[in-house]
Amino acid sequence: MRLAGKVCIVTGAASGIGLASAQLFAVEGATVVSADLDGTPYRVDVGDEAETLSLAAAAVAEHGRIDVLFNNAGIAGVGDLEETSLELWEQVMRVNARGVFLMSRAVVPTMIAQRSGSIVNMSSAIAETGLARRVSYAASKGAVLALTKSMQVDLAPHGVRVNALLPGTIMTPFVERYLKESYADPEEGRRSIRSRQLGGELGTPEDVAYAALYLASDESRFVLGSGLVVDGGLSAGKA
C-alpha cells in the first residue's frame, strides 16, 4: 500500500498509461481522481483554465486534500517543420505544455497549504534525443521537462516535489493509432520502432505506471526536479 491515504489526480486516465497508472495507484491504496475528456468520472480539458480549477476544487471538496498530480494527458503531433501546420503546433502545445502548466497551477495552492505533495509530469525521451517528424511533439515535451525543473526550484521550500517521466515508445492506443496512420503495414512500423530499443522490445503502459508510482510515493522523497527515463535503452543507444 505505497499510496495509502493519498488523494491522486490522474489526467488522461481513460486509456494507456493514464488508465494503467490510475488502476495501479488504486491498488496501492490511493483515492484516485481519474480525469479525461471522456470515459472517466471527471471530465477535464487540461488546456482550459476554468476546467482545471474546477477539477482541483472538486477533488478538495470531496476528499479534503490533493497529494499527487500525475499530468499524463497528451496528444501526438506528427510532421517535420514544413509539414507541421500552425494549427497542429498550437493544438499540441495547448494540451501537452499549457495543460501541464494549468493543471499544476490549479493544485499547487492546496499542496503549498499542506506543505506536501508530488507532481509527476509526462515528458518524453524525445525531449533529449530528438526524432524525425516530431517537431511539435518534441517541443512540447521539451517544454514540460524544462517546466518541471523550474517548478521544482520554486516549490521545494514548500515541501512539494516535481519530477518528470521520459518514456520511450510504449504500446498504447496512442501508438497503435500512429502505426495505422503512418505505415501501409503496421507490423513494419512495429519492427522499425522496436529496432530502436536496446532490448528489442516495446514498453507497456504498466512499465511507465510503476515508474509513476515510485515518483508519486514517499519512496522518492529525495528525488526532486529529475527526469526519470523509462525508454528501454532508446536514449542510451543514441549516446
N, C-alpha and C positions, 0 to 999 in steps of 0.2 A: 504493500500500500504506500507507494512512494509519493503520492499526491494526496494523501488522506487529509480531509478538511479544507482543501484548497478549491477555490472557485476559478475555473479556467474558461476563458473565451477563446474559441477556435473559429476563425473565419475561413471561408472556402471549405466548409465542413461537409458538404453534400457528397463528395466523391474523392477518390485518390488519396493523397497524403493527408488532407484535412479530415476525411472520414476515418482513416486508419488511426490518426492521432486522437481524434475525439473518442473513439472506442477504447483505445489503449489508456488514455487518461482516466476514463470512467472505471476501467478495470483496476487501475491503480488508486482508486479511492476519491478521485476528483468529482466535484459537481461541475458538469460541463455545460456551457452555454454555446450551443452549436449554431453558427450563423452562416448564411449563404444567400444568394439571390432567390433560391427556392429549394425545397426538399429538406429543410431544417426547421426546428421550432421558431427560430428567429430569422426574419428577413432583413438583410442589410446590403446596401450598395456602399462598399467601402470608400468609393470616390465621392460620396455625398456627405457633407459635414453634418447635416441635421440627422441623418440616419445613423451615423457613428455615435453621435452624442446620445441618441435615443437608445441604442443598444447598450451603451455603458450605463446609462441611468436605469434601464430595466434590470440589468444584472445586479446593480447595487440595491435596487428596491426589492428584488425578490430574494437575494442571497446575502445582502449586507456588506459585501466586500468583493474585490477583484484581486486575485493573487497572481494569475498568469494570463497573458495575452499572447496567443500564437497568431501572428499576422501571416496567414498562409494564403489568403485569396490572391489569385493572379491569373493573367491571361497570356497567351502566346503572341508573338509578333514575328512573322517570317518575311524576310526580304533584305536585300542589300541596300546600300544608300540610295541608289536610283530607284529601286523597286518599292521602297517604303514611302507610302503617301503620308502627307502631314496628318491626315485624319487617323491613320493607323498609329503613327508615332504618338499622337496626343492621347489616343484611347489606351495604349499600353502604359504610358507614363501615368495616366489618370488612375488606373487600377493598381498597378504594381508599385509605384513610388508614392503618389499622392495618397493612395489608400492606406499605406503603412503610416504615413505622417498623420493623417486624420484619425485613424483608429487609435494610434498611440496617444495622440493629444487628448483623445476623449477619456482614456482610462488613467492617464498619469496623475491627475489631481487626487483620485482615490488612492492610488498606490503611495503617493507622497504623504497623504494623511495617515496611512497605515504605517509608513516608514518601512515598507517591504513590497516586493513584487518582482516578477520576472517577465520580461518581454522577449519573445523569440520572433525574429523577423526572417521571412523567407527570401533569401538572396539566391544565388546560383553559382556553381563552379564557373560558369561563363563570365562572371564578373571579373575573374582573374585570368582566364585562359583565352577568351575570345572564341568565336565560332562563326563560320561563314553564314551569311544571310540571316543575321540575327541582330541588326543594329539597334532596333527599338527595344527588344527584349534585353539585350546585353546592357544597354544604357540604363534601363530601369533597375536591373538587378545590381549594377554597379552603384547606382544612387542609393539603393537600400543598404548596401554594405557600408558606404560612407556615412549614411544617416545613422546607422547602428552605432558606429564608433563615436560620433559626435553626441548622440543622445546619452551614451553611457557616461561621458565626461560630465555632462550636466546633472545626471540623475544619481550618480554614485553617492554623493553626500546625503541623499535621501533614502538610501537603503534599497534602491531599485536597480536590478541588473538588466542589461540589454545585450543580447547576443544574436548572431545570425547563423542560419543554416545555409550551406553551399552544396546542394545536391548536384550530382551528375545526372545522367539520363535515367529516369525512373519510369517503369512501365505503368503509367496511369492512363485513364481515358483521354487525358490531355495529349499524351504522346501517341496513343493509338490513333487518334483523330489526325494528328500531324502526319503519321506514316501513310494513312489512306489518302490524304490530300496531296502529299508531296512525291509519292512514288507510285509508278504504274503497278509495281509488285511490292506490296507492303513487306513481304518477307525479305526482299532485297534491302529494304530500308532497315529492318531489324539487324541484318548481318552487318550493314555498314556502321550503325551506331554501336553495335556490340563489339566491333573491332577496335573501338577507341578505349575500351575498358581493359585494364591490365589483367583482370581475372577472366575476361571473356564473357562476363555475364552482366545483364542489366539489373539495376536495383529494383526493389519492390517498395510500395508505399510504407510497408512496415519497417523497412530498413531506416527510413527517414523518421518515422514516428518514434522509434526508440531513441534516436538522437534528440528529437524534440522533447521527449520525456526527460532525458538527462538534463537539458538546459532549463526545463520548467521546474525541476525538483530542487530540493535543498542540497542534493549531492554536488551540484555545480556552484555552490556558494562562492567559490574563489575564481570563478570564470566570469570575467567582465569584459564587454566590448570585443568579443572574439568572433571569428568566422569559422564555424566548425564544418570542415569539408567531409562530405559523405558522397563520394563520387566513383567508387570502385577503382580508384587509381588513375582516373582520367587526367587530373592535373599533374600527378607525379610523373606520368608517362610523357608529358609535354615539357617537363622541367629541363 
